[in-house]
């Protein structure tokens, strides 16, 4: 039997990216950069990531009735994503993210949410059945928190697994955490959620255990950048899943690439550690390329990447 839809509920933005040698300090102007205009938004990035890898994806979002919104929807359709649950907000612009990226791939991001913030109770009713019938539901925090909390509850009540990428970092109600099957913070987000500063594998384990204690149902996956990801399943031994070594160009969408790939794997009932290993590879590939959605690999590219790594390992 084929897997049910991956339902991604979240933000859709247009990313305006400038790559410079160094990131500006407050009050400083840095010149000589390269400009890129690309589709983004954490929700959209994760939907596209899962779709390019072969997942059957429904994207639930809001965009403005402007050229950015029209182009975004056209792009999602080209990726094979079901866009029937994307709402056009006539009085609000499509979300925009301004992104600065330095020569090492580090970034600064500022977002004008626009239509992403215009959710209401009618939207919860409208997509109730979409959530209940999903194979897995994926959330981030670029739409109103009460929406994420309510819809996660609907999914959990229906027995649908919930994958939450708690970004941008925010404190979350225990009501939400108790309905999350898989929580995927990075080091900074984990500290915001539980108060434990993550500086190494040991503190990552402590933070993950604390988040399980707060109610996360199945597992906490703390991404650690180039070090990989710390995985702690309930009543299991923690495990660090190493990431591939790569030459970083832009980390903007690496976390979203990881989440989309993880959702794709989990929706196929792949064992969690293997799912995280695959997600690490997808995130690494994304970080070698500029832009958000332009950086996300296809299934064929992922397969070639992994074959190349296996061949290199056998030679060494």
Buried (B, 14 or more C-beta within 10 A) or exposed (E): EEBBBBBBBBBBBBBBBBBBEEBBEEEEEBEEBEEBEBBBBBBBBBBBBBBBBBBBBBBBBBBBBBEBBBBBBEBBEEBEBBBEBBBBBEEBBBBBBBBBBBEEBBBEBEBBBBBBBBBEEEBBEEBBEBBBEBBBBBBBBBBBBEBBBBBBBBBBEBEBBBBBBBBEBEEBEEEBBBBBBBBBBBBEBBBBBBEBEBEEBEBBBBBBBBBBEBBBBBBBBBBBBEBBBBBBBEEEEBBBBEBBEBEBBBBBBBBBBBBBBBBBBBBBEBEBBEBBBBBBBBBBBBBBBBBBBBBBBEBEBBEEBBEEBEEEEEEE
